[in-house]
Amino acid sequence: MAYTASDLSVLAYANNFTLWHYTTVDPTLTIEGAGYFDSAADMVRVGDLVIINIDTDGTPATKFYIVTGNTGSSVTVAVYS
């Protein structure tokens, strides 16, 4: 699959920080792959957190990610620790 804009929603926004929620049937490796969130480049900012419900039609998991880079066309995320 691929990123689906309608599955990304804002949970909270304050002081130029956004907490997002995203749900997908995609597995972890796909989400963490290059370019997955590129279509959201106009919405997410470096430092935003995204709670992701992963692989919802298989072995579901929930992980927290932080947006680590956004060039305006390319978005990178990493597992938040």
C-alpha positions as CSV (number, residue, x, y, z in Angstrom):
1,M,0.0,0.0,0.0
2,A,1.0,3.6,0.3
3,Y,0.4,6.7,2.4
4,T,-3.3,7.6,2.5
5,A,-3.9,11.3,3.4
6,S,-7.4,10.6,4.9
7,D,-5.8,8.3,7.5
8,L,-3.7,11.1,9.0
9,S,-5.4,13.3,11.6
10,V,-4.5,15.9,14.1
11,L,-4.9,14.9,17.8
12,A,-3.4,18.1,19.3
13,Y,-1.8,21.3,18.2
14,A,0.0,24.0,20.3
15,N,3.0,26.3,20.0
16,N,4.0,25.1,16.4
17,F,3.9,21.4,17.5
18,T,1.4,18.9,16.2
19,L,0.6,15.4,17.6
20,W,-0.8,13.3,14.8
21,H,-2.5,9.9,14.5
22,Y,-2.2,7.7,11.5
23,T,-3.6,4.3,10.8
24,T,-2.6,1.9,8.1
25,V,-2.5,-1.7,6.9
26,D,1.1,-1.3,5.9
27,P,3.8,-3.0,7.9
28,T,6.6,-1.3,9.8
29,L,9.2,-1.6,7.2
30,T,7.1,0.1,4.6
31,I,6.3,3.0,6.9
32,E,9.9,3.5,7.9
33,G,11.0,3.3,4.2
34,A,12.2,6.3,2.2
35,G,9.4,8.5,1.0
36,Y,6.4,7.1,2.8
37,F,5.2,10.4,4.2
38,D,6.4,12.6,1.3
39,S,2.9,13.5,0.3
40,A,2.3,15.0,3.8
41,A,5.3,17.3,3.4
42,D,3.0,20.4,3.3
43,M,1.5,19.4,6.7
44,V,4.1,17.9,9.0
45,R,7.0,19.7,10.6
46,V,10.3,18.5,12.0
47,G,9.7,17.7,15.7
48,D,6.0,16.6,15.2
49,L,5.0,13.3,16.7
50,V,2.9,10.7,14.9
51,I,1.2,7.8,16.7
52,I,0.8,5.1,14.1
53,N,-1.5,2.1,14.3
54,I,0.5,-0.3,12.0
55,D,-0.5,-3.4,10.1
56,T,-4.1,-3.1,11.2
57,D,-5.2,-6.1,9.0
58,G,-2.4,-8.4,10.1
59,T,-0.5,-8.2,13.4
60,P,-1.4,-4.8,14.7
61,A,1.0,-2.7,16.6
62,T,1.2,0.9,17.8
63,K,4.4,3.0,17.6
64,F,5.4,6.6,18.2
65,Y,7.4,8.3,15.4
66,I,9.1,11.7,15.3
67,V,9.4,13.7,12.1
68,T,13.2,14.1,11.7
69,G,13.4,15.8,8.4
70,N,11.2,17.8,5.9
71,T,12.7,19.4,2.8
72,G,9.3,20.5,1.6
73,S,9.1,17.5,-0.7
74,S,10.8,14.7,1.3
75,V,9.8,13.7,4.8
76,T,11.8,11.4,7.1
77,V,10.5,9.8,10.3
78,A,12.2,7.7,13.0
79,V,10.9,5.7,15.9
80,Y,10.6,8.0,18.9
81,S,12.5,6.9,21.9
